[in-house]
């Protein structure tokens, strides 16, 4: 027997009148008009507070989510709430990666709704005062645009493979150094054994175990750094994890790139946020690599904690950024090295997609202190906390 094809819709709205309105609208329109596809039926789930919404999106996958901007965290707090929908949106996108998310807003909230789309990866927004025909049109357009988000997930995997390929020489060098250090240690143990020193036989087993453990620990550290601590097939689907921007992402940069990359003295205290470390690391390395390829003598990296997340800033003293290049910087296939087959114009294009998926932004502009070069900023929200 054929399994019924059900269109699953979640409405997050705490106003009883608006909730009734959208329930009637969805039922009246029907699944074919809402999506342009054939369905056997539609199922509407409703959440009036953040606690209920959190539970629902963890238990089921929805095709469409209608998300109010202002509602309460808990039922007992009543109808008055803050911009909880805006706060929750990055997390919602990570839990419902293939859903069409449509933000519901009153006239006064249009600015926030636009920000929800530009910064936090909603598909569209609907003013509650629009006609039902217009609202249905918005929902249908949002649903048909879902494949673009699947393409973004593909780009994330592609970029992570590209990053590993480009960084392979660096990591092989680090592993070779570990092996060389372990070999030197074992040679020293062998020499003491050959010398006839009676204590060497007693001490040798512990020394060999120590050298072996150091090699293994170093190997695991390098591998975990490359993979972000997860298998590459899990990068896009795993939940956000805690990462210290300073020790995990920024402090290793001089070791990997050499003296050209310096860490600002202001980068000292840990800055822990919940994010997708592999994606963020890919974006950071793409910006640093571009700075070095722009003939920079010095690339300075710093990080600051901001409300709801953090910002990583990369300043260089390279070739600078002309207005013509700035307009095309994030376009697919654009490169300032068209005759070099190693440059395919994909790096910053994919990095911008990854930052969007993280709920953040990437900005590259000329330095404003009168010096040569550019300044890049990665604005990263904390996906495990509140904004």
Buried (B, 14 or more C-beta within 10 A) or exposed (E): EEEEEEBBBBBBBBBEEBBEBBBEBBEEBBBEBBBEEEBEEBEBBBBBBBBBBBEBBEEEEBBBBBBBBBBBBEEEBEEEBBBBBBBBBBBBBBBBBEBBBBBBBBEEBBEBBBBBBEBBBBBBBBBBEEEEEEBBBBBBBBBBEBEEBEEBBEBBEEBBEBBBEBBEEBBEEBBEEBEEBBEEBBEEBEEBEEEEEEEBEEEBEEBBEEBEEBBEEBBEEBEEBBBBBBEBEEBBEBEBBEBBBBEBBBBBBBEBBEEBBBBBEEBEEEBBBBBBBBBBBBBBBBBBBBBBBBEBEBBBBBBEBBEBBBBBBBBBBBBBBEEEBEEBBBEBEBBBEEEEEEBEBBBBBBBBBBBBBBBBBBEBEBBEEEEBBBBBBBBBBBBBEEB
